[in-house]
Amino acid sequence: MTFDRITIEPGKRSGQPCIRGLRITVYDVLAQFASGATEQDVLHDFPELQHEDILACFAYAAEREHHSARVAA
């Protein structure tokens, strides 16, 4: 899976994953959803974003979760 909408630049937002080189991080978007925001709320707060950017954030987070360390039982 490619994440062409997700960029990581060492000098931007401390190297956090951002959306299309903007200063909006994947975390910024996901945190809004976690606090109960709707897609319309997020797009209103970040008018530079597109629906596809939000989907890319979810896909990026899902991929990171899939590859995260697992604790043995």
N, C-alpha and C positions, 0 to 999 in steps of 0.2 A: 504494500500500500504506500503510495506517495503522498506527501503532505506539502504540496507546492504552495499552499496558502499559509503555511506555518513557517516562520523564519526565526532563526536564532543568530543574533549578532552580539558579539562580546561587549560592545560599547552601548548597547541599547537595552534599557530596562534590566541591567545587570545580567545580561545573557539569557533572560527568561524567554520562552517561546512566545513570539508575537504573531500577529495576523498581518500578512502581506507587507511586512516591513513597517507597519504602523507602530505606534507606541502603546497599542492595546494588546495586553497579554491574553493568552489562553485562560490563565487564572482569572483575570478581570471578568471575562465572559462567564466562565463556569461559576464563579462566586455569585454573580447576579442570579443565575438560575437556581443555585442552592438556597438563596434567600427568598425565593418565591417569585422572581420576575418571570414574565412571559417573553416570548421571542419579540413581540412588539415593543415591550419595555426596553429590552436590550438594544434593539435597532433604533429606538428613540434616543436612548442615552449615548449610543455610539453611532451616529448617522453615517459614518464612513463605512460601516460594516454592511455586508450583504448576507442573505440567507445561507449561501454556500460557505461563508466564513464561519458561521455558527455550527454548521454541520461538520466542518473541518476541525473545530475545537472539540466536539464530542468524539470524533473519530480519533483524534490525537490522544485524548485522555483515555479512551478505550484501549488503544494500542499500548500506551504506557502501563496501564493497569494489567494488561495481558502479560506483559514482560516483567512485571515487578517481582521482587523476591517473595518466595513462599516460605512460611514457617512450617517446619515438620511437626507433626502431631506427636 
